């Protein structure tokens, strides 16, 4: 039976179950929060980002969630330095030029700090002389550190980044560092072809006609 879970990843946790890069001072990984053998992440979330991750034990479901051609919306709550102007928000929505090309159109909205937001450990470092604010940014791409690069390109570096939703799945009601099972969706499209060789019926020799049978002597 297919399993799908959602997890609210804390800050400074690697989006994987093992840490091969630092044996002397191991960093926090998913294994410290999720005791669910056989599941793996459907998409990544940077170590310095927080929020929603989906994990599954079904490779077809994992591919469907992560494949860009399905255009699954991902919404982020972004705390930025400064207060973006209407022009900056418009640039984010229409697409900004990055080193790897212009981003696709996005949805962007200035929002108050999300209600009931957990405290981050360690706290965000803010400058007393510079205000900060929040935006909700919805994209349909998955470039490396895309949201951070987008806000920096319009003059508002990201201070804190929280993924709120992936498609219809959200963080609602899920405490930081906890996970729960979800009802797996039906993945559209034909199922994978069977790996078994096709069945071939045994050849049957034709029976001779009645008049052609040899006579017994």
PEWO-V821788 format. One record per residue. N is the residue number from 1. RES is the residue in one letter. SS is DSSP state (h for helix, s for strand, l for the rest). OMEGA is omega in radians with two decimals (999 if undefined). BURIAL is I if it has 9 or more other C-alpha atoms within 8 Angstrom, else O. Layout:
n:res:ss:omega:burial
N:RES:SS:OMEGA:BURIAL
N:RES:SS:OMEGA:BURIAL
This chain:
n:res:ss:omega:burial
1:X:l:-3.12:O
2:X:l:3.11:O
3:X:l:3.08:I
4:X:s:3.12:I
5:X:s:3.02:I
6:X:s:-3.07:I
7:X:s:3.08:I
8:X:s:-3.03:I
9:X:s:3.06:I
10:X:l:3.03:I
11:X:l:3.04:I
12:X:l:3.06:O
13:X:l:3.11:I
14:X:l:-3.11:I
15:X:l:-3.12:I
16:X:l:-3.04:I
17:X:l:3.12:O
18:X:l:3.11:O
19:X:l:-3.12:I
20:X:l:-3.01:O
21:X:l:-3.03:O
22:X:l:-3.10:O
23:X:l:-3.09:O
24:X:l:3.12:O
25:X:l:-3.04:O
26:X:l:3.11:O
27:X:l:-3.13:O
28:X:l:3.12:O
29:X:l:3.13:I
30:X:h:-3.10:I
31:X:h:3.11:I
32:X:h:-3.10:O
33:X:l:-3.00:O
34:X:l:3.07:O
35:X:l:-3.03:O
36:X:l:-3.04:O
37:X:l:3.01:O
38:X:l:3.13:O
39:X:l:3.10:I
40:X:s:-2.99:O
41:X:s:2.99:I
42:X:l:-3.05:I
43:X:l:-3.08:I
44:X:l:3.01:O
45:X:l:-3.01:O
46:X:l:3.14:I
47:X:l:-3.10:I
48:X:l:3.05:O
49:X:l:-3.10:I
50:X:s:2.94:I
51:X:s:-2.88:I
52:X:s:2.92:I
53:X:s:3.03:I
54:X:s:3.12:I
55:X:s:-3.10:I
56:X:s:3.05:I
57:X:l:-3.09:I
58:X:l:-3.08:I
59:X:h:-3.14:O
60:X:h:3.10:O
61:X:h:3.11:I
62:X:h:3.13:I
63:X:h:-3.13:I
64:X:h:-3.14:I
65:X:h:-3.00:I
66:X:h:-3.06:O
67:X:l:-3.10:O
68:X:h:-3.09:I
69:X:h:3.11:O
70:X:h:3.03:O
71:X:l:3.13:O
72:X:l:-3.14:I
73:X:l:3.00:I
74:X:s:-3.12:I
75:X:s:-3.12:I
76:X:s:2.91:I
77:X:s:-3.01:I
78:X:s:2.99:I
79:X:s:-3.08:I
80:X:s:3.07:I
81:X:s:-3.11:I
82:X:l:3.13:I
83:X:l:-3.08:I
84:X:l:3.07:O
85:X:l:3.07:O
86:X:h:3.13:O
87:X:h:3.11:O
88:X:h:3.10:I
89:X:h:3.12:I
90:X:h:3.11:O
91:X:h:3.11:I
92:X:h:-3.10:I
93:X:h:-3.08:I
94:X:h:-3.12:I
95:X:l:-3.14:I
96:X:l:3.13:I
97:X:s:3.04:I
98:X:s:-3.12:I
99:X:l:3.14:O
100:X:l:3.06:O
101:X:s:-3.11:O
102:X:s:3.11:O
103:X:l:3.10:O
104:X:l:3.07:I
105:X:l:-3.10:I
106:X:l:3.03:I
107:X:s:-3.11:I
108:X:s:-3.09:I
109:X:s:3.01:O
110:X:s:-3.08:O
111:X:s:2.96:I
112:X:l:3.06:O
113:X:l:-3.10:O
114:X:l:-3.12:O
115:X:l:3.10:O
116:X:l:-3.10:O
117:X:l:3.13:O
118:X:l:3.08:O
119:X:l:3.12:O
120:X:l:3.08:O
121:X:l:-0.01:O
122:X:l:-3.13:O
123:X:l:3.07:O
124:X:l:3.09:O
125:X:l:3.13:O
126:X:l:3.09:O
127:X:l:-3.08:O
128:X:l:-3.10:O
129:X:l:-3.10:O
130:X:l:3.12:O
131:X:l:3.04:I
132:X:s:-3.10:I
133:X:s:-3.10:I
134:X:s:2.98:I
135:X:s:2.97:I
136:X:s:-3.08:I
137:X:s:-3.14:I
138:X:s:-3.12:I
139:X:s:3.10:I
140:X:l:3.10:I
141:X:l:3.13:O
142:X:l:3.11:O
143:X:l:-3.13:O
144:X:l:3.10:O
145:X:l:-3.01:O
146:X:h:-3.07:O
147:X:h:3.14:O
148:X:h:-3.13:I
149:X:h:3.13:I
150:X:h:-3.11:I
151:X:h:3.10:I
152:X:h:-3.11:I
153:X:h:3.11:I
154:X:l:3.02:I
155:X:l:-3.11:O
156:X:l:-3.11:I
157:X:l:3.12:I
158:X:s:3.07:I
159:X:s:-3.13:I
160:X:s:-3.07:I
161:X:s:-3.11:I
162:X:s:3.05:I
163:X:s:-3.08:I
164:X:s:-3.05:I
165:X:s:2.98:I
166:X:s:-3.05:I
167:X:l:-3.13:O
168:X:l:-3.10:O
169:X:s:-3.09:O
170:X:s:3.07:I
171:X:l:-2.98:I
172:X:l:3.06:O
173:X:l:-3.09:O
174:X:l:-3.11:I
175:X:l:3.12:O
176:X:l:3.10:I
177:X:l:-3.14:I
178:X:l:3.12:I
179:X:s:3.08:I
180:X:s:3.11:O
181:X:s:3.07:O
182:X:s:3.02:O
183:X:l:-3.11:O
184:X:l:3.11:O
185:X:l:3.02:O
186:X:l:-3.12:O
187:X:l:-3.12:O
188:X:l:3.11:O
189:X:l:-3.11:O
190:X:l:3.08:O
191:X:l:3.11:O
192:X:l:3.09:O
193:X:l:-3.14:O
194:X:l:3.09:O
195:X:l:-3.14:O
196:X:l:3.10:O
197:X:l:-3.13:O
198:X:l:3.13:O
199:X:l:3.11:O
200:X:l:3.13:O
201:X:l:3.12:O
202:X:l:3.11:O
203:X:l:-3.14:O
204:X:l:3.14:O
205:X:l:3.12:O
206:X:l:3.11:O
207:X:l:3.13:O
208:X:l:3.09:O
209:X:l:-3.05:O
210:X:h:-3.09:O
211:X:h:-3.10:O
212:X:h:-3.12:O
213:X:l:3.12:O
214:X:l:3.13:O
215:X:l:3.06:O
216:X:l:3.13:O
217:X:l:999:O
